[in-house]
Amino acid sequence: MSDTTATVPTAGDEPMISAAGVRRYFDGGAVKALDGIDLEIAAGEYVAITGPSGCGKSTLLHILAALDHADSGALRVAGRDLTRLRHADEYRRHVIGLVFQMHNLLPHLTAIDNVCVAMLGAGLHRAEQRQRAQELLEQVHLGDRAHRRPPELSGGERQRVALARALANRPKVLLADEPTGSLDSASVRRVLQLLEELRDEQHVTLVVVTHDDTVAAAADRVINLLDGRVVDDAAT
């Protein structure tokens, strides 16, 4: 965990993320992916979601990203009620950023163009998009790789491009699903450094699903899931 103190809500502050009794079932209710999730995450907090495979980590992240929906319960992100969300694309464009284990970059586009893709429909002119994309690539220490395509980049570099893309529209919340799962130890350290900088300098709320103890140890809090329920929630 960084020495910088995480943002702590004061009385009356609304959490950045609030879930109460969130449930998600599959196969006609036979599979309980989430079985009554209750949690609150403050603005600017860095939270790791851990637990064994199949415990509901990715399902929870997908619901927070409005890529899936809860069957019941209450869920709010950045003041928005996700149970009544009508414009998921607009929510994903302006409220959250997404990073996955497999970076999902477009292989035929350069790094800078991959970042620009996230800004389509955001109301920026092409020149503004490219300027913003270049600034973000420099922020993740890839300014000199802006015109390289994904196949010309290392795994760690591709993941940092994905991180830059996730930040393109200045999200309030960054959701990351196993962002270091396919990286070597040096690349893991670099990504962790960038995540901590985002929390400390830009006050982005970070929610990271991970199996990696190193990633979990860097967070402010670790929320452990088992069988679709929160079984532990503790500061690191």
Buried (B, 14 or more C-beta within 10 A) or exposed (E): BBEBEBBEBEEEEEBBBBBEBBBBBEEEEEEBBBBBBBBBBBBBBBBBBBBEEBBBBBBBBBBBBBBBEBBEBBBBBBEBEBBEBEEEEEBBBBBBBBBBBEBEBEEEBBBBBBBBBBBEEBEBEEEEBBEBBBEBBEBBEBBEBBEBBBEEBEBBBBBBBBBBBBBBBEBBBBBBBBBBBBBEEEBBBBBBBBBBBBBBEEEBBBBBBBBBEEBBEBBBBBBBBBBBBBEEBEEE
